[in-house]
Amino acid sequence: MISIKMSTIWAFECVRFLMISKGDSISKNISAINDASGKALILLENENHVKDCISWLDEIKGEKQIVALTPFAVYELDKYGLEYNIPEDYYEPEELHQMGLENFKKVEDLCNLIDTEIQLNDNDYSELDIYPAMFSYYHLKIMYDAITICVFQLSKIVNSEKPCAVYFYDSAKYPFGVYESARYLLFNHKESLYSQILLLNIWNIPQKILPSLPQYINEVSGLQKENVSDNLKKRAKQYLCDHPELYDIALTLKKRGFPGFVQWIKNDLRTNKEFPVLLFGAGYNWDDCNEDLRSQGIAPVYRITDDFHWLEEAIRQDSGSLHTAWLNLQINPEFRSFFIMDGIDFYPLVIERLEFLVKQMSIACLFSVRHVMNLIAKKNIKAVIASTFSTCVGHSAAQAAHNSKIPVITWQHGGYGAMEIHPLVNYCDLISSDAHFVFGNGVIDSYLEAAKKYGTELVAVGSTSLESIDNRETIKMEDSKLNNGRNILYVTSSYVQTDKNISVFPPFSDILFWQTQKSIVDILGQHNNYTVTIKLHPSSYDVHPLQYYSIDCGYDHFTFIRREESFTELLQKADAVIIDFPFTTLLQALTTKKPVFAYTGLVHYNENAQRSLSKRAICSRNLDEFLCKLDKYLTDNVYEANLKNNEFLEMYGIASREGTSKKRAPEELNKILGRVPRLLNQSSEL
């Protein structure tokens, strides 16, 4: 029986039955099903849409074209053997990618327009060099891409099919801003952007709007409310952030236990703490360097969390002059033009979010800048360090450092660098940083031109988290016999859904991703002499479509893991690793001496990276070729790569086998802090 360590299959099926039963009666409420002779275009987004559609599909007279807009609809349509198209059938990926690249410039121009209006109406923002829209670029780009991608796809579908009527299901709207399910400007995954666009009736085609039907895979459990325990943990963490010495003690106890704590006390007595620094957001690699930072005199480390309390406080404030800025933007034809695409006006879908940006997120930026500047002055902070700046609050903290004439240093988080192009990284890691520590020289090669544009120095120091996996690896080379390994680990990622964005090529498609997942699972399903563990993304659904599909196919040698164990924990037990979306997990897998299979058809690596990776791992952009090599390994134990080759890992992961990043990063930071004049960002981009 398939093992799913989250709930029982019976519980899944009960929920499934109840949700479907709830939707069975909806078709009875549909009046006047179209009986015209023209083509009916039917757009389906989830499993219940498919089941309900089947109940009235035969009542439609004339030609019918079903288009599945998500993997959930594809899964159910395949079960019933119904023919359908997908959005990707109507365009080439290069078209969509080009639109996404053009959106980078459009969103940047939009940011400049918004920020100019804000600064014209409130001197605080101009005097402190606060640019709320540009600081919110990451969330704005995803919001803008999500809408324009759906508009692009629907336009292609409608223009190609030329239907006489469009059938689609309504969708509820959900709150955004201070919600984990829709952070800042993002959309909740439960809402449909397709239906919201269609409700604008852009194409003047008769519509049949069907009542909203929930998606059972995504509705099994909602967001849990914060309980007393969560609140106490948050307060405790905030207290530790306010008392850096206590935080360091807690961190040392967590990572090294009591012996490590005793050693920390001894070292602390000998430490000359001449360089206090401020760590913004999650520590990641920085936290692993705690003792080495102190040995360089970089202490204490003050901390600020990147959470919603800035926004929550801003929402309680009067927007004042920002209200005038918002009114001026609304009547500005140039501002409105950003939300018209091929004659399609989608402004009604983003107006609430744009108003929230101007009137609330701007205040959060101001709060952050003032707070950090005060802390810098009070504690004599010498630098602001971070992993990345993806929020407006983070970029505001960086701006506070620039205003205070101290440097900002970030450290790469995530396995990017090998891709052909990934410009979204520029707006998180480069635009506000004076120096950016990266995993390897290959990353420098990929981002050198962008770094020059923003005046950011790139320094290859490696990754402490990758090195820690490397140190835990216990399999000796002489014991790594291919014919002994029967534990296969397949790690996959989550669907983007409403977080659609275009940065890498090819444009990411949830449906193509599902088809890739299913193809890999089918190969693994044929080899029941192996034990297969499928690691789902922690943020994935309570029940992933792959789980239902595996049950349907009878693949009883699979175990699904979501949050119970981390990928790195599972990695130690695996004999071979399969990766379909190779970012950080690929680098983690390459720290071992185990066979690695990396499909690069969903994320294209640059030519040098692909060639380097092929020396160590089985990789291919062609899915059929990739599956063939995987099957060959599972059948005949044939692995056509060198397990000892570390070229790719050193280029994009650990920088060097000499020394450790725990020592390199503090040493490089010490150099920056000791420079006269200090490294300061000369960029005039913001």
Order of alpha helices (4+ residues) and beta strands (2+ residues): beta-alpha-beta-alpha-beta-alpha-alpha-alpha-alpha-alpha-beta-beta-beta-alpha-beta-alpha-alpha-alpha-beta-alpha-alpha-beta-alpha-alpha-alpha-beta-beta-alpha-alpha-beta-alpha-beta-beta-alpha-beta-alpha-beta-alpha-beta-alpha-beta-alpha-beta-alpha-beta-alpha-beta-alpha-alpha
